[in-house]
């Protein structure tokens, strides 16, 4: 009887120690970004709008002679992508001294879309001049600029346009 009670207590203890995996962002099983790009191209169902892959680069991403020793990881990520009217750097609230993270844009949110676990997103959106941001840890990540101070600018003229978005803040170049 003691063995049975001890076994039951052990089982209950182990079950109660499990983490709640609901909020954990997992690393995708495939980090071959070229393979992911090709796979995601087959998912497009829209005929007018923007589609692409959201990814993140991490580690030492300097060009190297021996590719087998490359410590750089370039993987798809599941994130929310937000579309704003074309927004200047001066019309966004930076977080600290970061040039890529913002707490807000001084512009109305036009649209947003969630990427899937393989980073794929697509959105029907009218023609226009937009700034695109990736929501990362509750903040807006926008690492692209034009010569006028526009944040991650896109001039969408209609049809179907592919835009791959890559977060590089965890990478060294």
C-alpha positions in Angstrom: 0.0 0.0 0.0 2.8 2.4 0.9 4.4 1.7 -2.5 1.1 2.5 -4.3 0.6 5.8 -2.3 4.3 6.8 -3.0 3.8 6.1 -6.7 0.6 8.1 -6.9 2.2 11.1 -5.1 5.1 10.9 -7.5 2.8 10.9 -10.5 0.7 13.8 -9.2 3.9 15.8 -8.4 5.3 15.3 -11.9 2.0 16.2 -13.6 1.7 19.4 -11.5 5.2 20.5 -12.5 4.4 20.8 -16.2 4.8 24.2 -17.7 2.0 26.0 -19.4 3.2 25.9 -23.0 0.5 28.2 -24.3 2.7 31.3 -24.2 6.0 29.8 -25.3 7.1 30.7 -28.8 8.8 27.6 -30.2 11.7 27.5 -32.6 10.5 26.1 -35.9 11.8 22.7 -36.9 13.0 24.0 -40.3 15.5 26.8 -40.3 16.5 26.5 -44.0 15.0 29.8 -45.0 15.3 29.2 -48.7 13.2 26.0 -48.3 10.7 28.0 -46.1 10.4 30.7 -48.8 9.7 28.1 -51.5 7.1 26.3 -49.3 5.4 29.6 -48.4 5.2 30.7 -52.1 2.8 27.7 -52.5 0.4 29.0 -49.8 -0.6 32.2 -51.5 -4.3 32.4 -52.1 -4.9 36.1 -52.6 -4.8 37.8 -56.1 -4.3 41.4 -54.9 -2.2 42.3 -51.9 1.0 41.7 -50.1 2.4 38.3 -49.0 5.7 37.1 -47.7 7.7 35.5 -44.9 8.6 36.9 -41.5 12.0 35.6 -40.2 14.6 36.3 -37.6 18.4 36.1 -37.8 20.4 35.3 -34.7 24.1 34.8 -33.9 27.3 35.6 -35.9 26.0 36.3 -39.4 29.3 37.6 -40.8 30.3 36.0 -44.1 32.6 33.1 -43.4 34.8 30.8 -45.5 33.6 27.5 -44.0 29.7 27.5 -44.2 29.6 24.3 -42.0 30.8 26.3 -39.0 28.2 29.1 -39.5 26.7 30.1 -36.2 24.0 32.3 -37.9 20.4 31.0 -37.7 17.9 32.4 -40.1 14.5 31.0 -39.1 10.8 31.8 -39.8 8.9 33.2 -36.9 5.2 33.6 -36.0 4.5 37.3 -35.5 1.9 40.0 -36.1 2.6 42.4 -39.0 1.0 45.9 -38.9 0.5 48.3 -41.7 0.4 52.1 -41.2 0.3 55.0 -43.5 3.8 56.0 -44.6 5.4 57.2 -41.4 8.5 59.2 -40.8 11.0 58.3 -38.1 10.3 61.7 -36.5 6.6 60.6 -36.2 7.3 57.5 -34.2 8.2 57.1 -30.5 11.6 55.3 -30.2 12.3 53.0 -27.3 15.5 54.3 -25.6 18.3 54.8 -28.1 17.1 52.0 -30.4 16.7 52.9 -34.1 14.6 49.8 -34.8 12.2 49.5 -31.9 9.2 51.9 -31.3 6.5 52.0 -28.7 4.1 53.6 -31.3 3.7 55.3 -34.6 1.9 58.7 -34.7 -0.4 57.3 -37.4 -3.6 55.2 -37.4 -3.2 51.4 -37.8 -4.6 50.5 -41.2 -4.4 46.7 -41.1 -2.7 43.9 -39.4 -2.2 40.2 -40.1 -0.7 37.3 -38.2 2.0 35.1 -39.7 1.7 31.4 -39.3 4.4 29.2 -37.6 6.4 29.2 -40.8 6.3 33.0 -41.0 3.9 33.1 -43.9 1.5 36.0 -44.1 -0.8 37.4 -46.8 -3.2 40.4 -46.7 -5.6 42.0 -49.1 -4.8 45.7 -48.9 -5.6 48.6 -51.3 -2.9 50.4 -53.2 -1.0 52.9 -51.1 2.2 54.1 -49.5 2.7 52.2 -46.2 5.1 51.7 -43.3 5.3 48.1 -42.1 6.1 47.1 -38.5 6.5 43.6 -36.9 5.1 43.3 -33.4 8.0 42.0 -31.2 7.5 41.6 -27.5 4.7 44.2 -27.5 6.8 46.8 -29.4 7.0 47.8 -33.1 10.1 46.6 -35.0 10.9 48.6 -38.2 14.4 48.2 -39.5 14.1 49.5 -43.0 14.4 53.2 -44.0 14.2 55.2 -47.2 16.2 58.4 -47.9 13.5 60.6 -46.5 13.3 59.1 -43.0 10.3 56.8 -43.8 10.1 53.7 -41.6 10.1 50.3 -43.4 8.3 51.9 -46.4 6.4 50.0 -49.1 4.7 51.6 -52.1 2.1 49.1 -53.1 0.6 49.8 -56.5 -1.7 46.7 -56.7 -1.5 43.2 -58.0 0.4 40.7 -56.0 3.6 41.7 -54.2 6.0 39.6 -52.2 7.8 41.3 -49.2 10.0 39.2 -46.9 10.5 40.8 -43.5 13.6 39.9 -41.5 14.4 40.9 -38.0 18.1 41.2 -37.5 18.5 42.8 -34.0 19.8 39.5 -32.5 22.4 39.1 -35.2 26.0 40.4 -35.5 27.2 41.5 -38.9 
